[in-house]
């Protein structure tokens, strides 16, 4: 009887130890996305020496556009980040031209709504009218600047000092669309050739027509403003894609433990709160040296998880996955691509979700190449 009691106590103790182990390292691991803010400079396709980063803008607008949107405003809104705007011999040149906006035609459209009773019989019909006005428009932009893949320009031939002037060429004017001196055409685009405006719905076609006639001037101004703003956005997008260092702010996430009974839960909640608070201090135009130093305790904590949960079961591989993933992402946004690559490769070897590891290894490799191309150590710098 005594032997049975001792054996029973031993079994209970063993069961308790197994339970403790299950609640510890063998605990179920649920991960959730926790978001934080990042800021950095997007790097352009082309590198220009810092002391040569200047750009010039020339805007030409037809009368109807200028009356609604002055050329000076368009000029001010075309911006190349990281460059100085100048009127004299810029490295990058931008030409923008807007044609007249002219009214072309109107079209009336109808929509009929039927009301039915419980038996499905039509009890009433209401016809709604909308008027769509069409305007012709047009414009073009051209961006000139250095291109690494541009063919070398032929040397301009010296004029013959003994040559007689050609009487038929003396009055020739140089086209405004000719490329600026020593610049290659980098990019160009056409603005839409039509603009349309549709009124709200009216229960009478006469009311729809009257509304358009009474508001035609303000409608045209509104359309021109939107047309020009969209065009400026297209120009700035292309211009900065080629040459600009544009401040960017995005939301990113880490994988953080969301299992409240897991022994790491409280520490992980503190870790993500620290990341959120510290990342708020990140600025695209300031060094991340201090931020990197302040994040070291969090980084060291994630490093310990890789050895603390070193088992082969799914739950422990999941814990390691979050550690490798979080480290790869933090190193990537702190502009340490070599360390990000190391963590991304560890993520692949961990064999829980290899696609994330491959993704961040490629991103970090690309970042490393881009930093080398632009002769930078970081995407965070004063412009």
C-alpha positions in Angstrom: 0.0 0.0 0.0 2.8 2.4 0.9 4.6 1.5 -2.4 1.5 2.4 -4.3 1.2 5.7 -2.5 4.8 6.6 -3.3 4.4 5.6 -6.9 1.3 7.7 -7.2 3.0 10.7 -5.7 5.9 10.2 -8.1 3.6 10.1 -11.1 1.8 13.2 -9.9 5.1 15.0 -9.6 6.2 13.9 -13.0 2.9 15.1 -14.5 3.3 18.4 -12.8 6.8 18.8 -14.2 5.5 17.9 -17.7 2.8 20.5 -17.3 5.3 23.2 -16.3 7.4 22.3 -19.4 4.3 22.5 -21.6 3.4 25.9 -20.1 7.0 27.1 -20.7 9.0 26.2 -23.8 6.3 24.0 -25.2 3.6 26.7 -24.9 1.4 27.4 -27.9 2.8 30.4 -29.8 0.3 32.8 -31.4 1.9 35.8 -33.3 0.2 39.0 -34.3 1.3 42.0 -36.3 2.2 45.1 -34.3 2.7 48.2 -36.3 5.2 51.1 -36.0 6.3 54.1 -38.2 9.4 54.3 -40.3 10.9 57.3 -42.2 13.7 57.3 -44.8 14.7 58.8 -48.1 13.8 57.0 -51.3 16.8 56.8 -53.5 16.6 57.9 -57.2 17.6 55.9 -60.3 20.4 58.3 -61.2 23.3 59.5 -59.0 24.4 63.1 -59.4 27.4 64.5 -57.5 26.2 66.5 -54.5 27.8 69.8 -55.6 26.0 69.5 -59.0 22.4 68.9 -57.7 20.6 71.9 -59.2 17.5 72.0 -61.4 15.6 74.5 -63.5 11.9 74.7 -64.5 10.3 76.3 -67.5 6.5 76.5 -67.7 4.4 77.5 -70.6 0.6 77.8 -70.4 -2.0 78.7 -72.9 -4.4 81.6 -72.0 -7.3 79.5 -70.7 -5.1 77.6 -68.3 -3.1 80.6 -67.1 -6.4 82.5 -66.3 -7.3 79.6 -63.9 -3.9 78.5 -62.7 -1.0 81.0 -63.0 2.3 79.9 -64.3 4.1 81.1 -61.2 2.1 78.7 -59.0 2.9 75.7 -61.4 6.6 76.7 -61.3 6.7 76.7 -57.5 4.9 73.3 -57.2 7.4 71.5 -59.4 10.0 70.3 -56.9 13.1 68.1 -57.0 13.9 66.9 -53.4 17.6 67.3 -52.5 18.3 69.7 -55.3 18.6 73.5 -55.5 16.3 75.3 -57.9 18.2 77.7 -60.2 17.6 79.8 -63.3 21.2 79.5 -64.6 22.7 76.3 -66.1 20.9 73.7 -64.1 22.1 70.0 -64.1 18.5 68.8 -64.4 16.0 70.7 -66.6 12.2 70.4 -66.6 9.9 71.8 -69.3 6.1 71.8 -69.0 3.6 73.1 -71.5 -0.2 73.3 -71.2 -2.5 73.8 -74.2 -5.8 75.6 -74.2 -8.8 74.0 -72.6 -11.8 74.2 -74.9 -15.4 73.2 -74.6 -16.4 70.5 -77.1 -19.8 69.0 -76.4 -22.4 67.9 -73.9 -24.2 64.6 -73.6 -27.4 63.9 -71.6 -27.8 60.5 -69.9 -30.8 59.1 -68.1 -31.5 56.5 -65.5 -35.0 55.3 -64.7 -36.0 53.9 -61.3 -39.2 51.8 -60.9 -41.2 51.5 -57.6 -43.2 48.3 -57.3 -45.9 47.1 -54.9 -45.9 43.7 -53.0 -47.3 42.0 -56.1 -44.5 43.3 -58.3 -46.7 45.7 -60.2 -44.9 49.0 -61.2 -46.6 51.8 -59.3 -44.3 54.7 -60.4 -41.3 55.6 -62.5 -38.7 58.3 -61.9 -36.2 59.3 -64.5 -33.0 61.0 -63.5 -30.9 63.1 -65.8 -27.2 63.9 -65.8 -25.3 66.1 -68.2 -21.7 65.3 -69.1 -19.5 68.0 -70.6 -16.4 67.2 -72.6 -13.4 69.6 -73.0 -10.4 69.2 -75.2 -7.0 69.7 -73.4 -3.4 68.8 -73.8 0.1 69.2 -72.7 3.5 67.7 -72.4 6.5 67.5 -70.0 10.1 66.8 -70.7 12.9 66.1 -68.2 16.5 66.5 -69.2 19.5 65.4 -67.1 22.5 63.1 -66.8 21.9 59.4 -67.6 24.4 56.6 -66.9 23.1 54.7 -69.8 22.9 57.6 -72.2 25.1 57.4 -75.3 28.0 59.8 -75.3 27.3 63.1 -77.1 29.2 63.9 -80.2 31.5 66.9 -79.9 30.0 70.0 -81.3 31.9 71.0 -84.4 33.6 74.4 -84.4 32.1 76.8 -86.8 34.1 77.6 -89.9 35.5 81.2 -89.4 35.7 81.7 -93.2 32.2 80.5 -93.9 29.7 83.1 -95.2 26.5 83.6 -93.3 23.4 81.8 -94.8 20.8 84.5 -95.6 18.0 81.9 -95.3 19.0 80.9 -91.7 19.5 84.3 -90.2 15.9 84.7 -89.0 15.5 81.1 -87.6 14.5 80.9 -83.9 15.4 78.1 -81.6 12.5 75.9 -80.5 11.6 76.2 -76.8 11.3 72.4 -76.7 14.9 71.9 -77.8 17.0 70.1 -75.2 19.0 72.3 -72.8 22.8 72.4 -73.4 24.7 69.3 -72.4 21.6 67.4 -71.2 20.0 64.2 -72.5 16.2 63.6 -72.5 15.6 61.5 -69.5 11.8 61.2 -69.5 8.7 62.7 -71.1 5.0 62.4 -71.1 1.7 63.6 -72.5 -1.1 65.0 -70.4 -4.7 63.7 -71.2 -6.3 65.2 -74.3 -9.8 65.3 -72.8 -11.4 66.4 -69.6 -15.0 65.6 -68.6 -17.4 66.9 -66.0 -20.7 65.2 -65.0 -23.4 67.0 -63.1 -25.3 65.6 -60.2 -28.7 63.9 -61.0 -31.8 66.0 -61.7 -35.4 64.9 -62.2 -35.6 67.1 -65.3 -33.3 67.4 -68.3 -34.0 71.1 -68.5 -32.7 71.5 -64.9 -29.5 69.6 -65.7 -28.8 71.8 -68.7 -29.7 75.0 -66.8 -27.3 74.0 -63.9 -24.5 73.5 -66.4 -25.1 76.8 -68.2 -25.3 78.8 -65.0 -22.1 77.3 -63.6 -20.1 76.8 -66.7 -17.3 79.2 -65.8 -16.7 77.8 -62.3 -16.9 74.2 -63.6 -14.2 75.0 -66.2 -12.0 76.6 -63.6 -12.4 73.6 -61.3 -11.6 71.2 -64.1 -8.5 73.1 -65.1 -7.3 73.2 -61.5 -7.7 69.4 -61.1 -6.1 68.8 -64.5 -3.0 70.9 -63.7 -2.6 69.5 -60.2 -2.7 65.9 -61.6 -0.2 66.9 -64.2 2.2 68.4 -61.6 1.9 65.2 -59.6 2.9 63.2 -62.7 5.9 65.5 -63.4 7.1 65.4 -59.8 6.7 61.7 -59.7 8.8 61.1 -62.8 11.3 63.9 -61.9 12.0 62.6 -58.3 11.9 59.0 -59.4 14.9 59.8 -61.6 16.8 62.2 -59.5 15.2 63.1 -56.2 15.8 62.1 -52.6 12.3 62.0 -51.3 11.3 61.7 -47.6 9.0 58.7 -47.2 6.9 57.7 -44.2 5.4 54.2 -44.0 3.8 51.8 -41.5 5.7 48.5 -40.9 5.1 45.6 -38.5 6.9 43.2 -36.3 5.7 39.7 -35.3 5.0 39.8 -31.6 3.7 37.1 -29.3 0.0 37.4 -28.6 -0.4 34.4 -26.3 -1.0 35.9 -22.9 -0.2 32.7 -21.0 3.2 32.3 -22.6 6.1 33.3 -20.3 7.5 35.7 -23.0 4.3 37.7 -23.4 4.9 40.5 -20.9 8.5 41.0 -22.2 7.3 41.1 -25.8 4.7 43.7 -25.0 7.4 45.9 -23.5 9.6 45.3 -26.5 7.0 46.4 -29.1 6.1 49.4 -27.0 9.7 50.4 -27.0 10.0 49.9 -30.7 6.9 52.1 -31.3 8.1 54.9 -29.1 11.6 54.9 -30.4 10.7 54.7 -34.0 8.6 57.9 -33.6 11.9 59.7 -33.3 13.1 58.4 -36.7 13.4 61.2 -39.3 14.3 60.8 -43.0 16.6 63.9 -42.8 18.4 62.9 -39.5 21.0 60.3 -38.7 19.8 57.1 -37.1 22.9 56.6 -35.0 21.3 57.6 -31.7 18.1 55.6 -32.6 20.2 52.5 -33.4 22.0 52.8 -30.0 18.6 53.2 -28.2 17.2 50.1 -29.9 20.1 47.9 -28.8 18.4 46.4 -25.7 15.4 45.4 -27.9 17.7 43.9 -30.6 19.7 42.0 -28.0 16.4 40.6 -26.6 15.3 39.3 -30.0 18.8 37.8 -30.4 18.4 35.7 -27.2 15.2 34.2 -28.4 17.0 32.3 -31.2 19.0 30.2 -28.6 16.4 30.2 -25.8 13.9 28.5 -28.1 16.2 26.2 -30.0 14.0 23.1 -30.3 12.7 21.5 -33.5 9.0 21.5 -32.7 6.7 24.0 -34.6 6.1 26.3 -31.6 9.8 26.9 -31.0 10.5 27.4 -34.7 7.7 29.9 -34.7 9.3 31.8 -31.9 12.6 31.8 -33.7 10.8 32.9 -36.9 9.5 36.1 -35.1 13.0 36.8 -33.7 14.7 36.4 -37.1 12.0 38.4 -38.9 12.0 41.2 -36.4 15.8 41.5 -36.5 15.9 41.5 -40.3 13.3 44.2 -40.5 14.9 46.4 -37.8 18.3 46.1 -39.4 16.9 46.9 -42.8 15.2 50.1 -41.7 18.3 51.1 -39.7 20.3 50.9 -42.9 22.4 47.9 -41.9 21.9 45.6 -45.0 24.6 43.1 -44.1 23.1 42.4 -40.8 19.6 42.2 -42.4 20.9 39.7 -44.9 22.3 37.6 -42.1 19.0 37.5 -40.2 17.1 36.9 -43.4 19.2 33.9 -44.2 18.6 32.6 -40.7 15.0 33.0 -41.3 15.3 30.7 -44.4 17.2 28.1 -42.5 14.7 28.2 -39.7 12.3 26.6 -42.2 9.1 28.1 -40.8 8.2 30.6 -43.5 11.1 30.8 -45.9 9.4 33.2 -48.3 9.8 36.1 -45.8 13.5 35.3 -45.5 14.1 35.3 -49.2 12.1 38.5 -49.6 14.2 40.4 -47.0 17.5 39.0 -48.3 16.6 40.4 -51.7 15.5 43.8 -50.3 18.7 44.1 -48.2 20.9 43.2 -51.2 19.2 45.8 -53.3 19.6 48.4 -50.5 23.3 47.6 -50.2 23.7 48.1 -53.9 21.7 51.4 -53.9 23.7 52.8 -51.0 26.9 52.0 -52.8 25.7 53.5 -56.0 24.8 56.8 -54.2 27.9 56.7 -52.1 25.9 56.7 -48.9 26.0 54.8 -45.6 22.4 55.5 -44.8 19.0 56.6 -46.3 18.8 59.1 -43.5 20.6 62.4 -44.0 20.1 66.1 -44.1 19.1 67.4 -47.5 
